[in-house]
Amino acid sequence: MSHPDVVAADQLEPAAHLHQRTNKKWLIPAITALGIVYGDIGTSPLYAFQNALAATGHDTPTHGDVLGLVSLIFWAILLVVALKYVTVVMRADNEGEGGILALLSLVITDKQIGRGGGIPVLLILGIIGAAFIYGDGIITPAISVLSAMEGLHVAAPALDAWVLPLTLVILVGLFAIQFRGTGDIGKLFGPIMISWFLIIALLGLIEMFRNPAILAAADPRYAIGYLVHGGKMVLAVIGAAFLALTGAEALYADMGHVGAPAIRRAWFGLVLPALALSYFGQGALILSHPEAAANPFFELAPAWAALPLVILAALATIIASQALISGAFSLTRQAMQMHLLPRLQIRSTSGRHQGQIYIPAINWALMTGSILVVIGFRTSAHLAAAYGIAVSGTMLVTSILLFNVVRKKWRWPLPAAVALIGVFATIDLIFLDANATKFVDGGWFPLVVGAILAFLMLTWRSGSIEVQRRLNEMTIPLSKFLAEIDEQVLMRIPGCAVVFTRAEHHASPLLIQQVRHTRVLHENVILMTVEPTGRPIVHARERFEITNLGQGFYRVVVKIGFLQTPDLPTYVRGCIRMGLDCAKEDIHYLVAYEHVVRRPGSSHFPLILWHIFSLMSKLGVRLTDFLKVPEDNVFEVGIKVQI
């Protein structure tokens, strides 16, 4: 039997699919990719080479420093970004969606994603990687905008005192407009980033013509030689050079917005050449004018173009920050669906693209964090010490999860998988080790943020599992409940009750209490369970499993993807489309409010974890609001759960 799709916002195709269907040409998606995906790595030339030069410890960079660093950055971009992420990692998509939690969902089961699967090792790794991304989300807007504003040192030295205030104003404005979504301004992103990449490429190319000796840095032997003979500062230099790669993880995380083909075309067609020309141009400038090492990017521009370049850089860094903030919203929704975070308020900012969402709590938390790190670190050079360690940790987690995908999903032979992933993991370990040297100077910050968030996620997951275990103990098999229903219920009243329950094969504790205290039930009862899956989108035609249990009871299992937000009224309309006629009647929603308390002498859940879990529960939104249940039709029943 075929069933029409239910038309609802949470069922719309992801942006990647819409682009593939509506844009026959490749140009429009590629331009969109420039605006959405490449802001982070595209603005790395603002600070990466500058900080790498400073890490050498030489007041005046030597000829060997310049050639070695440019070669190191160039080949790192080719190996890590072009080969690992653009060529290999982006093949490990989950129905077009990317990101570390999407990658994780490929290697763990739906049961492990739900609350019944415990906490496997791979899930812990995914949690750690996701937590590091939040740390990156705090630092990226701060260092990007601050480094752009520091161009005023070159363009307008009289405005030096305004660098920090302007940075803070831009950051506040950036986060303040997030509630509007990216739809209205998204069309501007691509053209701005095209201008950015063309200009940085042109500036680099001009300087290369002036000093073509820099072309020798294309020889990887300069990078290898610098690593071997770089002395005691080599790890610090590697850590600084890693800043050129910090947007690589975003390529994978944002691939669902435009699709892998568009990202690859934009990368090889414009972004990679522009980045290479910019870094080679900065190197050529330092070969000719070592005194320009304090800010080689802005020194590339002629005096008359310095201020316009600062303005363009500010726009580019806002776009870079925007992409990461949007990514944090998507990551949070995925984490909520995987029971790693409590329910938070989610607002859709687009009627067409379900990926465009706004989560107020995450937005203001990121803004607060970004403002604090700007005030605390004050310069992009100081912030650079805090940047990189979290990203390199996430890259290593990605390599580990990718190895499992290569073995389990792609079914590669073990030697081939070890050979490929071994190269990537070795590079990741080198960069992680190099960034670890920055721990005391600021690298501790993203690690502390990541550790706190990972701890909170694990605590919430553990508490959710314990609550589910106790709920299971409070119920009885559904077959037994139905067998005794005629003895327990004195009256069946007109209408249809939709009972939201997590118990798929047992009677809901809510239903048991309803019968025990009122001895009344509606003529028809729909037992509805929402089941998260490892897929990003589950469309209406394959979403519902409906079983007639007899005696007016129906079991409905609704499967949803990690990019979808539960919506009970929409699911009821879907049941009607599927032929469940009783759902046309007067609908009453029954939802349990779980009042979680600590059981005296409990050994299952330590006291400190209990207090943290309890606080997180209070910060989450009400279940009825999260499920979008209309207030006039809902009946909330309190259930005391001891853990």
C-alpha positions in Angstrom: 0.0 0.0 0.0 1.5 3.4 -1.0 0.9 6.4 1.1 1.4 10.1 0.2 4.0 12.1 2.0 2.9 14.4 4.8 3.7 18.0 3.9 5.5 19.5 6.9 8.6 21.5 7.5 10.5 18.7 9.2 10.1 16.5 6.1 11.5 18.8 3.5 14.5 17.7 1.6 17.9 18.9 2.9 19.5 21.7 1.0 21.9 19.4 -0.7 19.0 17.5 -2.3 17.2 20.7 -3.3 20.3 22.0 -5.0 20.8 18.8 -6.9 17.3 18.8 -8.1 16.7 22.5 -9.0 20.2 23.5 -10.2 21.1 21.7 -13.3 24.3 23.6 -13.6 27.2 23.2 -11.2 28.0 26.9 -10.9 25.3 28.0 -8.5 26.0 25.3 -5.9 29.7 26.0 -6.1 29.2 29.7 -5.5 26.9 28.8 -2.6 29.7 26.5 -1.2 32.1 29.4 -1.2 29.7 31.4 0.9 28.7 28.7 3.4 31.6 26.3 3.6 34.9 28.1 3.0 34.7 31.2 5.2 36.8 29.6 8.0 39.7 28.1 6.1 39.5 31.0 3.6 40.3 33.6 6.3 43.2 31.6 7.7 45.8 33.6 5.6 45.0 36.5 7.9 46.9 35.0 10.8 48.4 31.5 10.0 51.6 32.6 8.3 52.1 35.5 10.6 51.9 33.3 13.7 54.1 30.6 12.1 56.8 33.3 11.5 56.5 34.4 15.1 56.9 30.8 16.4 60.3 30.5 14.8 61.7 32.7 17.6 63.7 34.8 15.1 63.2 38.6 15.2 64.0 38.6 11.5 62.9 35.5 9.6 65.7 33.8 7.7 65.5 32.6 4.1 65.2 29.0 5.3 62.4 29.9 7.7 60.3 31.4 4.9 60.8 28.6 2.4 60.3 26.0 5.0 57.1 27.5 6.4 55.5 28.2 3.1 56.3 24.6 2.0 55.0 23.2 5.2 51.7 25.1 5.0 51.3 24.3 1.3 51.8 20.5 1.6 49.8 20.4 4.8 46.9 21.9 2.9 47.3 19.4 0.1 47.6 16.3 2.4 45.1 17.2 5.1 42.5 19.3 3.3 42.7 18.2 -0.3 43.4 14.5 0.2 42.0 13.6 3.6 38.8 15.7 3.8 37.9 16.8 0.2 38.8 13.5 -1.4 38.3 10.8 1.2 36.3 11.9 4.3 33.6 13.5 2.3 32.9 10.1 0.8 31.8 9.0 4.2 28.5 10.9 4.1 25.3 9.9 5.8 22.8 10.4 3.0 24.5 13.6 2.0 25.1 14.9 5.5 28.5 15.3 7.1 30.0 16.2 10.5 31.4 14.2 13.3 28.1 13.1 14.7 26.9 12.1 11.2 30.1 10.1 10.8 29.5 8.5 14.3 25.9 7.5 13.3 27.4 5.4 10.4 29.3 3.2 12.8 26.9 2.7 15.8 23.5 1.1 15.8 20.1 2.8 16.1 19.8 1.2 19.5 23.0 2.8 20.6 21.8 6.1 19.4 18.6 5.8 21.4 18.6 5.6 25.2 18.8 1.8 25.4 22.3 1.2 24.1 24.6 2.3 26.9 27.7 4.3 26.1 30.1 2.5 23.6 33.7 3.6 23.1 33.0 5.1 19.7 30.1 7.1 21.1 32.5 8.5 23.7 35.0 9.5 21.0 32.2 11.2 19.1 31.2 13.1 22.2 34.8 14.3 22.7 35.1 15.4 19.1 31.7 17.2 19.2 32.7 18.9 22.5 35.9 20.2 20.9 33.9 21.7 18.0 32.0 23.8 20.5 35.4 25.1 21.8 36.3 25.9 18.2 33.0 27.7 17.8 33.9 30.0 20.6 37.4 30.8 19.4 36.8 31.0 15.6 34.6 34.1 15.6 36.9 35.8 18.1 40.2 35.2 16.3 38.7 35.8 12.8 37.1 39.1 13.6 40.0 40.2 15.8 42.6 39.4 13.2 40.6 41.4 10.6 40.4 44.4 12.9 44.1 44.2 13.5 44.5 45.3 9.9 43.9 48.8 11.2 47.5 48.6 12.6 48.6 48.9 8.9 45.7 50.7 7.3 45.0 53.3 10.0 47.4 53.3 12.9 45.6 56.1 14.6 42.7 53.7 15.2 44.7 51.2 17.1 42.8 51.9 20.3 39.6 50.9 18.5 40.6 47.4 17.5 39.2 45.7 20.6 36.0 47.8 20.9 35.2 47.3 17.2 35.8 43.5 17.5 33.4 43.3 20.4 30.8 45.4 18.6 31.0 43.2 15.5 30.7 40.0 17.6 27.7 41.3 19.5 26.0 42.3 16.2 26.8 39.0 14.6 25.2 36.9 17.4 22.3 39.4 17.8 21.1 38.8 14.2 21.3 35.0 14.4 17.5 34.7 15.1 16.9 36.0 11.6 18.7 33.0 10.1 21.0 32.9 7.1 18.3 32.7 4.4 18.0 36.5 3.8 21.8 37.2 3.7 23.0 33.9 2.4 22.8 35.1 -1.2 25.4 37.7 -0.4 27.9 35.3 1.1 29.1 33.7 -2.2 29.9 36.9 -4.1 31.7 38.3 -1.1 33.8 35.2 -0.7 34.5 35.1 -4.5 35.8 38.7 -4.2 37.8 37.7 -1.1 39.5 34.8 -2.8 40.2 36.6 -6.1 41.8 39.6 -4.2 44.0 37.5 -1.9 45.1 35.5 -5.0 45.9 38.7 -6.9 47.8 40.2 -4.1 49.8 37.0 -3.7 50.4 36.6 -7.4 51.7 40.2 -7.7 54.3 39.7 -4.9 55.3 36.3 -6.4 56.2 38.1 -9.7 58.4 40.5 -7.7 60.2 37.6 -6.0 59.8 34.3 -7.9 62.4 32.6 -5.7 59.5 31.7 -3.4 58.3 29.1 -5.9 61.1 26.8 -4.6 58.8 26.3 -1.6 56.6 24.0 -3.8 59.3 21.4 -3.4 58.3 19.2 -0.4 61.9 18.8 0.6 61.9 22.3 2.1 59.1 21.3 4.4 60.7 18.0 5.3 64.1 19.7 5.8 62.5 22.3 8.1 60.9 19.6 10.2 64.1 17.6 10.5 66.5 20.5 11.1 64.1 23.1 12.6 65.5 22.7 16.1 63.7 23.1 19.4 61.1 25.5 18.0 59.9 23.0 15.3 56.8 21.9 17.3 55.8 25.4 18.0 56.1 26.2 14.3 54.1 23.2 13.3 51.4 24.2 15.8 51.3 27.7 14.3 51.3 26.4 10.7 48.3 24.2 11.7 46.2 27.4 11.8 46.1 27.2 8.0 44.0 24.0 8.3 41.5 24.9 11.0 38.5 25.2 8.6 39.0 21.6 7.2 36.6 20.0 9.6 33.9 22.6 8.6 34.1 21.4 5.0 32.8 18.0 6.1 30.4 19.4 8.7 28.7 21.7 6.2 28.5 19.4 3.2 24.8 18.8 3.7 24.1 22.4 2.8 25.4 22.2 -0.7 26.6 18.7 -1.5 30.0 17.2 -1.9 30.4 17.9 -5.7 29.9 21.6 -5.2 32.4 21.7 -2.4 35.0 19.8 -4.4 34.5 22.1 -7.5 34.9 25.2 -5.4 37.9 23.9 -3.6 39.9 22.9 -6.7 38.6 25.6 -8.9 39.2 28.6 -6.7 39.9 28.1 -3.0 43.0 26.0 -3.2 44.7 28.1 -5.8 43.8 31.3 -4.0 45.1 30.0 -0.6 48.3 28.8 -2.2 48.9 32.1 -4.0 48.2 34.0 -0.8 50.7 32.0 1.3 53.3 32.0 -1.5 52.8 35.8 -1.9 53.3 36.4 1.8 56.4 34.3 1.7 57.7 36.3 -1.3 57.1 39.5 0.6 59.1 38.4 3.7 62.0 37.3 1.4 62.2 40.8 0.1 61.1 42.7 3.3 61.7 40.7 6.5 60.5 43.7 8.5 56.9 43.0 7.3 56.7 39.8 9.4 54.5 41.5 12.0 51.5 41.4 9.6 52.4 40.0 6.2 48.9 39.6 4.9 47.9 43.3 5.1 51.4 44.4 4.1 50.8 42.8 0.7 48.3 45.5 -0.2 49.3 48.9 -1.4 48.7 51.7 1.0 45.6 53.0 -0.8 44.0 49.5 -0.7 44.8 48.7 3.0 41.6 50.1 4.5 39.2 48.5 1.9 41.0 45.2 2.5 40.4 45.5 6.2 36.7 46.1 5.5 36.6 43.1 3.1 38.4 41.0 5.6 35.9 41.9 8.3 33.0 40.8 6.0 34.9 37.5 5.2 35.5 36.8 8.9 31.8 37.5 9.7 30.9 34.9 7.1 33.5 32.5 8.5 32.0 32.9 12.0 28.4 32.6 10.6 29.2 29.2 9.1 30.6 27.9 12.4 27.7 29.3 14.5 25.2 27.6 12.2 27.2 24.4 12.4 27.0 24.6 16.2 23.2 24.8 16.0 23.0 21.7 13.7 25.4 19.9 16.0 23.3 20.7 19.0 20.1 19.3 17.4 22.0 16.1 16.4 23.3 15.8 20.0 19.7 16.2 21.4 18.4 13.5 19.1 21.2 11.2 20.3 20.3 12.0 23.9 23.6 13.8 24.6 22.0 17.1 25.6 18.7 18.1 27.3 15.8 19.4 25.2 16.6 23.0 24.1 14.3 25.5 22.3 14.8 25.2 18.6 13.4 27.8 16.2 13.2 27.2 12.5 14.4 30.2 10.5 13.3 29.0 7.1 10.1 27.5 5.7 12.1 25.6 3.0 15.4 24.4 4.5 15.1 22.5 7.7 18.9 22.9 8.3 18.4 26.6 9.0 17.6 26.7 12.7 18.3 28.9 15.6 18.9 27.7 19.2 18.9 30.7 21.6 20.8 29.0 24.5 23.7 28.0 22.2 23.8 31.3 20.5 24.2 33.3 23.7 26.6 30.8 25.2 28.9 31.1 22.1 28.6 34.9 22.1 29.5 35.1 25.8 32.5 32.8 25.3 33.7 34.7 22.2 33.5 38.0 24.0 35.4 36.7 27.1 38.2 35.2 25.0 38.7 38.5 23.1 38.8 40.4 26.4 41.1 37.8 28.0 43.5 37.2 25.1 43.3 40.7 23.5 45.3 39.9 20.4 45.0 37.4 17.6 48.6 36.2 18.3 47.6 35.3 21.9 44.4 33.7 20.7 46.4 31.7 18.2 47.9 29.9 21.2 44.4 28.7 22.2 43.5 27.8 18.7 44.3 24.5 17.1 44.5 22.0 19.9 40.8 21.3 19.9 40.6 21.2 16.1 43.6 18.8 15.9 41.9 16.6 18.5 38.7 16.6 16.5 40.6 15.6 13.3 42.2 12.6 15.1 38.7 11.5 16.3 37.5 11.9 12.7 40.3 9.6 11.5 39.5 6.9 14.1 35.8 7.0 13.2 36.7 7.0 9.5 38.7 3.8 10.0 35.6 2.1 11.3 33.6 3.3 8.3 36.3 2.1 5.9 36.2 -1.3 7.5 32.5 -1.8 8.3 30.8 0.2 5.6 33.2 0.2 2.7 34.6 -3.3 3.6 38.2 -2.5 2.8 40.8 -5.1 3.6 42.6 -4.4 6.9 46.0 -3.7 5.3 44.5 -1.1 3.0 42.5 0.6 5.7 45.5 0.7 8.0 47.7 2.1 5.3 45.3 4.9 4.4 44.0 5.9 7.8 47.5 5.3 9.3 48.9 8.2 7.2 46.1 10.5 8.2 46.2 9.6 11.9 50.0 10.0 11.9 49.7 13.6 10.5 46.9 14.3 13.1 49.1 13.0 15.9 52.0 15.2 14.8 49.7 18.3 14.7 48.1 17.4 18.0 51.5 16.9 19.6 52.7 20.3 18.2 49.6 22.1 19.4 50.0 20.5 22.8 53.1 22.7 23.3 50.7 25.7 23.4 48.8 24.3 26.4 50.2 26.8 29.0 49.9 29.8 26.6 46.2 29.3 26.0 45.7 25.8 24.6 44.2 24.9 27.9 41.1 27.0 27.2 39.4 24.9 24.4 40.5 21.7 26.2 38.7 22.9 29.4 35.7 23.9 27.4 35.7 20.6 25.6 36.2 18.6 28.8 33.3 20.3 30.5 31.0 19.8 27.6 32.0 16.2 27.1 31.4 15.6 30.8 28.0 17.2 30.6 27.1 15.1 27.6 28.2 11.9 29.2 26.3 12.8 32.4 23.1 13.5 30.5 23.4 10.3 28.5 24.0 8.3 31.6 21.2 9.9 33.5 18.8 9.4 30.5 19.7 5.7 30.4 19.1 5.4 34.1 15.7 7.2 33.9 14.7 4.8 31.0 15.8 1.8 33.1 13.6 2.9 36.0 10.7 3.6 33.7 11.0 0.1 32.3 10.8 -1.2 35.9 7.6 0.8 36.5 5.7 -0.8 33.6 4.2 -4.1 32.6 4.2 -5.9 29.2 1.7 -4.3 26.9 0.0 -7.7 26.2 -0.7 -8.1 29.9 -2.1 -4.6 30.2 -4.5 -5.1 27.2 -5.6 -8.5 28.6 -6.7 -6.8 31.9 -8.1 -3.6 30.4 -11.7 -4.6 30.6 -11.4 -5.4 34.3 -9.5 -2.1 35.0 -11.5 0.4 33.0 -15.1 1.3 33.9 -15.8 3.7 31.1 -14.5 4.4 27.5 -15.3 8.0 26.6 -15.6 9.4 23.0 -12.4 10.7 21.3 -8.9 9.6 20.6 -6.0 9.8 23.1 -2.5 10.1 21.7 -0.2 8.8 24.4 3.5 9.8 24.0 5.6 6.9 25.3 9.1 5.7 25.2 8.1 2.1 25.9 7.7 0.3 22.6 6.8 -3.1 24.0 5.4 -2.2 27.4 2.5 -0.2 28.7 3.4 3.4 29.3 3.6 4.3 33.0 1.5 7.3 32.2 -1.3 5.0 30.9 -1.0 2.7 33.9 -1.5 5.7 36.2 -4.3 7.0 34.1 -6.2 3.8 34.4 -5.3 3.3 38.1 -6.6 6.7 39.2 -9.5 7.5 36.9 -10.6 4.0 35.6 -11.5 5.9 32.4 -10.0 5.7 28.9 -10.9 7.1 25.5 -12.5 4.9 22.9 -9.3 4.9 20.8 -5.8 5.2 22.1 -2.7 5.7 20.0 0.5 4.7 21.7 3.1 6.9 19.9 6.8 6.3 20.2 9.4 8.6 18.5 12.5 6.5 17.6 15.7 8.3 16.6 17.7 6.7 13.8 21.2 7.1 12.4 19.9 8.7 9.3 19.7 12.5 8.8 16.2 12.5 7.2 13.4 9.9 7.4 10.7 10.8 4.9 7.0 10.3 5.5 6.6 7.3 3.3 9.0 5.2 5.4 8.5 6.9 8.8 5.5 5.2 10.3 5.0 1.7 11.6 1.3 1.3 12.7 0.0 -1.8 14.4 -3.6 -2.4 15.4 -3.5 -4.0 18.9 -7.2 -4.5 19.2 -9.7 -3.0 21.8 -9.2 0.4 20.3 -5.5 0.5 20.8 -2.9 1.3 18.1 0.9 1.2 18.3 2.6 3.9 16.2 6.4 4.0 15.9 7.7 7.1 14.3 11.2 7.0 13.0 13.0 10.3 12.6 16.5 11.4 11.5 19.0 13.3 13.5 18.3 16.5 11.5 14.6 16.4 12.4 12.7 17.7 15.4 9.8 15.8 16.9 6.3 17.2 16.1 3.4 15.2 17.4 0.5 17.0 15.6 2.3 16.5 12.3 2.7 12.8 13.1 -1.0 12.5 13.9 -1.8 14.0 10.5 0.6 11.5 9.0 -1.3 8.7 10.7 -4.5 9.9 9.0 -2.7 9.8 5.6 -1.7 6.3 6.4 -5.3 5.3 6.9 -5.6 5.4 10.7 -9.2 6.9 10.7 -9.5 7.2 14.5 -6.9 10.0 14.4 -9.6 12.1 12.7 -11.6 12.2 15.9 -11.3 14.7 18.7 -7.6 14.4 19.7 -6.3 14.6 23.2 -2.6 14.4 23.9 -1.4 12.6 27.0 2.3 13.4 27.9 4.1 12.5 31.0 6.1 15.0 33.0 8.9 13.0 34.6 9.8 14.3 38.0 13.2 12.8 38.6 14.3 12.4 42.2 17.3 10.7 43.8 16.5 7.3 45.4 17.8 7.1 49.0 21.0 5.1 49.1 21.2 4.8 45.3 24.5 3.3 44.0 23.5 3.5 40.3 24.0 7.2 39.9 26.7 9.0 42.0 25.5 12.1 44.0 27.5 14.6 42.0 26.2 13.3 38.7 22.7 13.4 40.1 23.0 17.1 40.9 24.4 18.0 37.5 21.7 15.8 35.7 19.0 17.4 37.8 20.1 20.9 37.0 20.4 20.1 33.2 16.8 18.7 33.4 15.5 22.0 34.8 17.3 24.0 32.1 15.6 22.0 29.3 12.3 23.0 27.8 9.1 21.2 28.7 8.5 18.0 26.7 5.1 19.3 25.5 6.8 22.4 24.0 9.5 20.3 22.5 7.0 18.0 20.9 5.0 21.0 19.6 1.8 19.8 21.3 -1.0 22.4 21.4 -1.6 23.6 24.9 -5.4 23.4 24.6 -5.3 19.7 23.8 -2.7 18.4 26.2 -3.1 16.5 29.5 0.2 16.3 31.4 0.6 13.6 34.0 3.4 13.8 36.6 5.4 10.6 37.1 7.9 10.4 39.9 11.1 8.6 38.8 13.7 7.6 41.4 17.2 7.0 40.2 
